[in-house]
């Protein structure tokens, strides 16, 4: 099973989570072996908004080139990675 076989389910999950209000918008990507060397394939998907309509500003749709500030999740990612490493031992 390739990454592309799984992508329709991931795409629908993103649409559902945005609709449920889990996040205003999301971007996802599937990269199949060799994609970074142009010998494989990749699929990108953006859904929802990158800016909500607040204080008189209009909503902006999520785009594939949206830049995210990941500073707020760095501790979570580091902790989860370390925990996974310990579980593997």
C-alpha positions as CSV (number, residue, x, y, z in Angstrom):
1,X,0.0,0.0,0.0
2,X,1.4,3.3,-1.0
3,X,1.1,6.7,0.7
4,X,-1.3,7.8,-1.9
5,X,-3.7,4.9,-1.0
6,X,-3.9,6.3,2.5
7,X,-4.2,10.0,1.5
8,X,-8.0,10.1,0.8
9,X,-8.6,9.0,4.4
10,X,-6.1,11.6,5.7
11,X,-7.7,14.3,3.5
12,X,-11.2,13.5,4.8
13,X,-9.9,13.5,8.4
14,X,-8.5,17.0,7.9
15,X,-11.7,18.2,6.5
16,X,-13.6,16.7,9.4
17,X,-11.3,18.2,12.1
18,X,-11.6,21.7,10.5
19,X,-15.4,21.3,10.4
20,X,-15.4,20.2,14.1
21,X,-13.4,23.3,15.0
22,X,-10.2,21.4,16.1
23,X,-8.2,23.9,14.1
24,X,-9.2,26.7,11.8
25,X,-7.1,25.2,9.0
26,X,-4.5,22.5,8.2
27,X,-1.9,21.6,5.6
28,X,-0.8,18.0,5.0
29,X,1.6,16.3,2.6
30,X,2.4,12.8,1.5
31,X,5.8,12.2,0.1
32,X,6.5,8.9,-1.6
33,X,10.1,7.5,-1.8
34,X,12.4,9.6,-3.9
35,X,10.0,12.7,-4.0
36,X,12.7,15.0,-2.7
37,X,14.9,14.0,-5.7
38,X,12.1,14.4,-8.2
39,X,12.1,10.6,-8.8
40,X,9.0,10.1,-6.6
41,X,5.7,11.8,-6.1
42,X,4.2,14.1,-3.6
43,X,0.7,15.2,-2.8
44,X,-0.1,18.4,-0.8
45,X,-3.5,19.5,0.6
46,X,-4.6,22.6,2.4
47,X,-8.0,23.2,3.9
48,X,-9.7,25.8,6.1
49,X,-8.4,29.2,7.0
50,X,-5.0,30.6,8.0
51,X,-6.7,33.6,9.6
52,X,-10.1,33.8,11.2
53,X,-12.3,36.8,10.7
54,X,-11.4,38.8,13.8
55,X,-11.6,42.5,14.7
56,X,-12.9,43.5,11.3
57,X,-10.3,41.5,9.3
58,X,-11.6,39.0,6.8
59,X,-10.8,35.3,6.8
60,X,-7.8,34.2,4.7
61,X,-7.9,30.7,3.2
62,X,-5.1,28.2,4.1
63,X,-2.6,27.9,1.3
64,X,0.1,25.3,0.6
65,X,2.9,27.8,1.3
66,X,1.5,29.1,4.6
67,X,4.3,29.5,7.1
68,X,3.5,28.3,10.6
69,X,5.1,29.4,13.9
70,X,6.1,26.2,15.5
71,X,7.7,27.7,18.6
72,X,4.6,26.9,20.7
73,X,4.9,23.2,19.9
74,X,8.6,22.7,20.2
75,X,8.4,21.4,23.8
76,X,5.6,18.9,22.9
77,X,7.5,17.6,19.9
78,X,10.8,17.2,21.9
79,X,9.0,15.5,24.8
80,X,7.1,13.1,22.5
81,X,10.2,12.2,20.6
82,X,12.1,11.5,23.8
83,X,9.3,9.5,25.2
84,X,9.1,7.4,22.0
85,X,12.8,6.8,22.2
86,X,12.5,5.5,25.7
87,X,9.6,3.3,24.8
88,X,11.7,1.7,22.0
89,X,14.3,0.7,24.6
